[in-house]
């Protein structure tokens, strides 16, 4: 792609200790937000959260991304499938929300599709010359799951998911992420660009200023950002107590995740899977966010809170869960207030890229480098 009509991305392509943030126009300009859909989302794998939102064959969920609606479902073989949410007859929207079905029936003219996307029935189409059901299945996309996370790719030309993830599985091998169970999945809209929402989750710099009275004291200074081979960034840090609870609720801590090894027993790993999914693997729980653009200054956010099945079965779990979810909501509210203010500042005509703090913002610098490279 020709960079001549883009803001200069040179400074964002530098190593973290020399790099600056993305130019503000990439967070505010409508024309760049429109181009970003093709550059970032339509050409790459993106995360859509935890795969257990569609646990059983026939379970489905719909979501909107890259200017279109997508159906994610689990087929009869237990595999994930992703389809365009549009009938092959006259284009009617097929499904909304989430649920369970034996197949997908169009509400307009009752065309019926199997869970594998095949057209099974098309009433009264016998007189259409040359019409073949096998030529009229749903438009399918690539879908896969790794470590319990679900991924979709709209482009047939993009590399294989494992090539994109690189050493993602090895880096996270100390946590049994695949086996964690989602206990709450909630959506909200935030008045900020989708990228800055994910950025704030991935940096330690703001903790003493935005979370001074809620979670800051729990986090030690992090280790350097890991060198990885995939399209993600990750950083580990020790915690005093659990990062899954507020400072005043540490007596409500749940047991550690069974099977933790190595450094996983002493803190949290914050990981950003480019472009739009991030999570924190903690000693006792994991919380995950997806962010989807709704324009240059607004995004949809999905938050998932996950625990081991063994923990969920414990007596008193529901009472302690309330404290964990209260921490998620409290920290999120503090972040959202800061992000709305940041979005206002980025919209200033004289806003400029700023230098990263390499020890506290390596994940953000890594994303800026990856993102900049997509533009040519």
C-alpha positions as CSV (number, residue, x, y, z in Angstrom):
1,X,0.0,0.0,0.0
2,X,1.2,3.5,-0.9
3,X,2.3,5.4,2.3
4,X,2.4,8.8,0.5
5,X,-1.1,9.8,1.6
6,X,-0.7,8.5,5.2
7,X,0.6,10.1,8.3
8,X,4.3,9.3,8.8
9,X,4.6,5.9,10.6
10,X,8.4,5.8,10.7
11,X,8.7,6.5,14.5
12,X,6.2,3.7,15.3
13,X,8.4,1.2,13.5
14,X,11.4,1.7,15.8
15,X,12.3,-0.6,18.7
16,X,10.4,0.1,21.9
17,X,13.1,2.2,23.5
18,X,13.2,4.5,20.5
19,X,9.6,4.3,19.3
20,X,6.7,6.7,19.4
21,X,3.0,6.1,19.5
22,X,0.9,6.0,16.3
23,X,0.0,9.3,14.8
24,X,-3.2,10.7,16.4
25,X,-5.0,10.6,13.0
26,X,-5.1,6.8,13.2
27,X,-7.4,7.3,16.3
28,X,-9.5,10.1,15.0
29,X,-9.7,10.4,11.2
30,X,-12.9,8.9,9.6
31,X,-11.1,8.2,6.3
32,X,-8.4,6.2,8.1
33,X,-11.0,4.3,10.2
34,X,-12.7,3.2,7.0
35,X,-9.5,2.1,5.3
36,X,-8.4,0.3,8.6
37,X,-11.3,-2.1,8.2
38,X,-9.7,-3.5,5.0
39,X,-6.1,-3.2,6.1
40,X,-6.4,-4.6,9.6
41,X,-9.6,-6.7,9.9
42,X,-10.4,-8.1,6.4
43,X,-6.8,-9.2,5.7
44,X,-5.9,-10.9,9.0
45,X,-7.0,-13.4,11.6
46,X,-8.8,-11.7,14.5
47,X,-9.9,-13.0,17.9
48,X,-13.6,-13.3,18.8
49,X,-13.3,-14.3,22.4
50,X,-13.5,-17.6,24.2
51,X,-14.6,-20.7,22.1
52,X,-16.9,-21.9,24.9
53,X,-19.5,-19.4,24.0
54,X,-20.5,-22.1,21.4
55,X,-19.9,-25.2,23.5
56,X,-22.2,-27.8,21.9
57,X,-23.1,-28.6,18.2
58,X,-25.7,-26.1,17.0
59,X,-24.6,-23.4,19.5
60,X,-24.2,-20.1,17.6
61,X,-23.4,-16.5,18.2
62,X,-23.5,-13.5,15.8
63,X,-21.2,-10.5,15.9
64,X,-20.5,-7.5,13.7
65,X,-17.0,-6.7,12.5
66,X,-15.4,-5.3,9.4
67,X,-18.7,-3.8,8.3
68,X,-20.6,-7.1,8.2
69,X,-22.3,-9.7,10.4
70,X,-20.8,-13.1,11.0
71,X,-22.3,-16.3,12.4
72,X,-19.9,-18.4,14.5
73,X,-21.2,-21.8,15.4
74,X,-20.1,-25.3,16.3
75,X,-21.0,-28.0,13.8
76,X,-21.9,-31.7,14.4
77,X,-18.2,-32.7,14.3
78,X,-17.4,-30.3,17.1
79,X,-15.5,-27.9,14.8
80,X,-15.9,-24.1,14.7
81,X,-17.6,-22.7,11.5
82,X,-17.9,-19.1,10.5
83,X,-20.4,-17.8,7.9
84,X,-21.6,-14.6,6.4
85,X,-24.9,-13.8,8.1
86,X,-26.8,-13.4,4.8
87,X,-29.0,-15.8,2.9
88,X,-27.8,-16.9,-0.6
89,X,-31.3,-16.4,-2.0
90,X,-32.2,-12.7,-1.5
91,X,-29.7,-11.7,1.2
92,X,-31.9,-11.7,4.3
93,X,-30.2,-11.7,7.6
94,X,-30.3,-15.2,9.0
95,X,-29.7,-15.0,12.8
96,X,-29.4,-12.5,15.6
97,X,-27.9,-12.8,19.0
98,X,-27.0,-16.2,20.2
99,X,-28.7,-19.5,20.8
100,X,-28.8,-23.1,19.6
101,X,-30.2,-24.5,16.3
102,X,-30.3,-27.8,14.3
103,X,-29.6,-25.8,11.2
104,X,-30.1,-22.3,9.9
105,X,-33.4,-21.4,8.4
106,X,-33.9,-18.1,6.5
107,X,-36.9,-16.2,8.0
108,X,-37.8,-14.7,4.5
109,X,-38.2,-17.7,2.1
110,X,-37.3,-20.6,4.4
111,X,-34.1,-21.7,2.7
112,X,-32.5,-24.1,5.2
113,X,-28.8,-24.7,5.7
114,X,-26.9,-27.3,7.7
115,X,-24.4,-26.6,10.4
116,X,-21.7,-27.1,7.8
117,X,-23.2,-24.3,5.6
118,X,-24.6,-26.6,3.0
119,X,-27.9,-25.6,1.5
120,X,-30.3,-28.5,2.5
121,X,-33.6,-27.2,1.3
122,X,-34.9,-24.4,-1.0
123,X,-38.7,-24.5,-1.3
124,X,-40.2,-24.2,-4.8
125,X,-36.9,-23.8,-6.6
126,X,-37.5,-26.9,-8.9
127,X,-38.3,-24.7,-11.9
128,X,-35.2,-22.6,-11.7
129,X,-33.1,-23.9,-14.6
130,X,-29.6,-25.0,-13.6
131,X,-30.1,-24.3,-9.9
132,X,-28.0,-26.6,-7.8
133,X,-28.1,-26.7,-4.0
134,X,-24.4,-27.5,-3.8
135,X,-23.6,-24.2,-5.5
136,X,-25.6,-22.1,-3.0
137,X,-24.2,-22.9,0.4
138,X,-23.5,-20.1,2.9
139,X,-20.4,-17.9,2.3
140,X,-17.8,-19.5,4.6
141,X,-14.8,-18.0,6.4
142,X,-11.9,-19.6,8.1
143,X,-12.5,-20.3,11.8
144,X,-10.3,-22.0,14.4
145,X,-9.6,-22.3,18.1
146,X,-6.4,-22.3,20.0
147,X,-6.0,-22.6,23.8
148,X,-9.7,-22.1,24.2
149,X,-9.8,-18.8,22.1
150,X,-11.8,-18.5,18.9
151,X,-10.4,-16.9,15.8
152,X,-11.9,-15.9,12.4
153,X,-10.3,-14.9,9.2
154,X,-12.2,-13.3,6.3
155,X,-9.3,-13.5,3.8
156,X,-8.4,-16.8,2.0
157,X,-5.0,-15.3,1.3
158,X,-3.9,-14.7,4.9
159,X,-1.3,-17.2,6.3
160,X,-2.4,-20.2,8.4
161,X,-3.4,-19.3,12.0
162,X,-0.5,-21.2,13.5
163,X,1.9,-19.3,11.4
164,X,0.4,-16.0,12.7
165,X,0.5,-17.2,16.3
166,X,4.1,-18.4,16.2
167,X,5.2,-19.4,19.7
168,X,1.9,-18.3,21.4
169,X,1.2,-21.8,22.8
170,X,4.7,-22.2,24.2
171,X,4.7,-18.8,25.8
172,X,1.4,-19.6,27.6
173,X,2.1,-23.3,28.4
174,X,2.4,-22.6,32.2
175,X,-1.4,-21.9,32.3
176,X,-4.1,-24.5,31.3
177,X,-5.9,-21.8,29.3
178,X,-7.8,-24.2,27.1
179,X,-9.7,-25.7,30.1
180,X,-10.9,-22.4,31.7
181,X,-14.6,-21.8,31.7
182,X,-16.3,-18.5,31.0
183,X,-18.7,-17.5,33.8
184,X,-19.6,-14.0,32.5
185,X,-19.5,-12.5,29.0
186,X,-20.7,-8.9,28.7
187,X,-20.7,-6.2,26.1
188,X,-20.5,-2.5,26.3
189,X,-19.8,0.5,24.0
190,X,-17.1,3.0,24.8
191,X,-16.5,6.4,23.4
192,X,-13.0,5.9,22.3
193,X,-11.0,4.3,19.5
194,X,-10.8,0.5,19.7
195,X,-7.0,0.6,19.7
196,X,-6.6,2.8,22.8
197,X,-9.0,0.6,24.7
198,X,-6.6,-2.3,24.1
199,X,-3.6,-0.2,24.7
200,X,-4.6,0.8,28.2
201,X,-5.1,-2.9,29.2
202,X,-1.6,-3.7,28.1
203,X,0.5,-1.1,29.9
204,X,1.6,-0.6,33.5
205,X,2.4,3.1,33.2
206,X,-1.1,4.2,34.1
207,X,-1.7,2.0,37.2
208,X,-0.6,4.5,39.9
209,X,-2.5,7.3,38.3
210,X,-5.7,5.8,37.1
211,X,-6.0,2.9,39.6
212,X,-4.3,4.4,42.6
213,X,-6.9,3.2,45.1
214,X,-8.2,0.0,43.5
215,X,-5.5,-2.3,42.1
216,X,-2.1,-0.4,41.8
217,X,-0.5,-1.8,44.9
218,X,-1.1,-5.4,43.8
219,X,1.3,-5.1,40.8
220,X,5.1,-5.2,41.0
221,X,7.2,-3.6,38.3
222,X,6.9,-6.0,35.3
223,X,9.6,-8.0,33.6
224,X,10.7,-6.9,30.2
225,X,8.3,-7.6,27.3
226,X,8.9,-11.1,25.9
227,X,10.6,-11.7,22.5
228,X,8.0,-13.6,20.5
229,X,7.7,-15.0,17.0
230,X,4.0,-14.5,16.4
231,X,1.6,-11.6,15.9
232,X,1.1,-10.9,19.6
233,X,2.8,-9.1,22.5
234,X,3.1,-10.3,26.0
235,X,4.6,-9.2,29.4
236,X,4.7,-10.9,32.8
237,X,4.7,-9.3,36.2
238,X,4.6,-10.5,39.7
239,X,1.7,-9.6,41.9
240,X,1.2,-9.1,45.7
241,X,-1.9,-11.1,46.3
242,X,-4.2,-11.6,43.3
243,X,-4.7,-9.1,40.5
244,X,-8.2,-10.5,40.2
245,X,-9.5,-8.7,43.3
246,X,-9.5,-5.2,44.5
247,X,-7.0,-4.2,47.2
248,X,-9.6,-4.4,49.9
249,X,-11.0,-7.8,48.9
250,X,-7.9,-10.0,49.0
251,X,-9.4,-12.1,51.7
252,X,-11.9,-13.4,49.1
253,X,-9.2,-15.0,47.0
254,X,-10.0,-18.2,45.2
255,X,-7.4,-21.1,45.0
256,X,-4.8,-21.0,42.3
257,X,-5.6,-22.6,38.9
258,X,-4.7,-26.3,39.1
259,X,-1.6,-27.2,37.2
260,X,0.2,-23.9,37.2
261,X,3.9,-24.1,36.7
262,X,6.9,-21.8,36.8
263,X,6.4,-18.0,36.9
264,X,2.6,-18.5,36.5
265,X,2.4,-19.2,40.2
266,X,3.6,-15.8,41.1
267,X,1.8,-13.2,39.0
268,X,-0.1,-12.3,35.8
269,X,0.8,-12.4,32.1
270,X,-0.8,-9.7,30.0
271,X,-1.0,-10.6,26.3
272,X,-2.3,-8.8,23.3
273,X,-3.2,-11.0,20.3
274,X,-3.2,-8.6,17.3
275,X,-5.3,-6.9,16.3
276,X,-8.2,-6.9,18.7
277,X,-8.1,-9.4,21.5
278,X,-6.2,-9.2,24.8
279,X,-6.2,-11.1,28.1
280,X,-4.6,-11.4,31.5
281,X,-3.7,-14.9,32.7
282,X,-3.6,-14.7,36.5
283,X,-2.9,-17.2,39.2
284,X,-6.6,-17.8,39.9
285,X,-8.5,-16.6,36.9
286,X,-8.3,-15.1,33.4
287,X,-10.1,-12.1,32.0
288,X,-10.3,-11.4,28.3
289,X,-11.3,-8.4,26.2
290,X,-12.2,-8.0,22.5
291,X,-12.6,-4.6,20.9
292,X,-14.3,-3.8,17.6
293,X,-14.4,-0.4,15.8
294,X,-17.7,1.4,15.5
295,X,-16.0,4.5,14.0
296,X,-12.9,6.5,14.8
297,X,-14.1,7.5,18.3
298,X,-16.3,4.6,19.4
299,X,-15.9,0.9,19.9
300,X,-17.7,-2.2,21.1
301,X,-16.0,-4.1,23.9
302,X,-16.7,-7.6,25.1
303,X,-15.4,-8.7,28.5
304,X,-15.1,-12.4,29.4
305,X,-14.3,-13.7,32.9
306,X,-13.0,-17.2,33.1
307,X,-12.2,-19.7,35.9
308,X,-11.2,-23.4,36.2
309,X,-14.0,-25.9,36.4
310,X,-12.6,-27.1,39.7
311,X,-12.9,-23.6,41.2
312,X,-16.4,-23.1,39.9
313,X,-17.6,-26.3,41.7
314,X,-16.3,-25.1,45.1
315,X,-18.7,-24.3,47.8
316,X,-19.0,-20.5,48.2
317,X,-17.8,-19.8,44.7
318,X,-20.7,-17.6,43.7
319,X,-20.1,-15.3,46.7
320,X,-16.4,-14.9,45.9
321,X,-17.1,-14.5,42.2
322,X,-19.1,-11.4,43.0
323,X,-15.9,-9.8,44.4
324,X,-13.9,-10.8,41.3
325,X,-16.6,-9.3,38.9
326,X,-16.7,-6.2,41.1
327,X,-13.0,-5.8,40.5
328,X,-13.4,-6.2,36.7
329,X,-16.2,-3.6,36.7
330,X,-14.4,-1.1,39.0
331,X,-11.1,-1.2,37.0
332,X,-13.0,-1.0,33.7
333,X,-14.9,2.1,34.9
334,X,-11.7,3.8,35.8
335,X,-10.1,2.9,32.5
336,X,-13.1,4.1,30.5
337,X,-13.1,7.5,32.2
338,X,-9.4,7.9,31.3
339,X,-9.9,6.7,27.8
340,X,-12.7,9.1,27.0
341,X,-10.5,11.9,28.1
342,X,-7.6,10.5,26.0
343,X,-9.8,10.4,23.0
344,X,-10.7,14.0,23.5
345,X,-7.0,14.9,23.7
346,X,-6.1,12.9,20.6
347,X,-8.7,14.9,18.7
348,X,-6.8,18.1,19.3
349,X,-5.4,19.3,15.9
350,X,-2.0,19.8,17.5
351,X,-1.8,16.3,19.1
352,X,1.5,14.6,18.2
353,X,2.9,11.0,18.7
354,X,4.6,10.5,22.0
355,X,7.6,8.4,23.1
356,X,6.9,5.0,24.7
357,X,8.2,4.1,28.2
358,X,9.9,0.8,27.0
359,X,9.7,-1.1,30.3
360,X,6.0,-0.2,31.1
361,X,4.6,0.0,27.5
362,X,6.4,-2.7,25.5
363,X,3.1,-4.4,24.4
364,X,1.7,-1.1,23.1
365,X,5.0,-0.4,21.2
366,X,4.9,-3.9,19.7
367,X,1.3,-3.4,18.5
368,X,2.2,0.0,17.0
369,X,5.1,-1.7,15.1
370,X,2.8,-4.5,13.8
371,X,0.0,-2.1,12.9
372,X,2.4,0.3,11.1
373,X,3.8,-2.5,9.0
374,X,0.3,-3.4,7.6
375,X,0.1,-0.1,5.9
376,X,2.8,-0.7,3.3
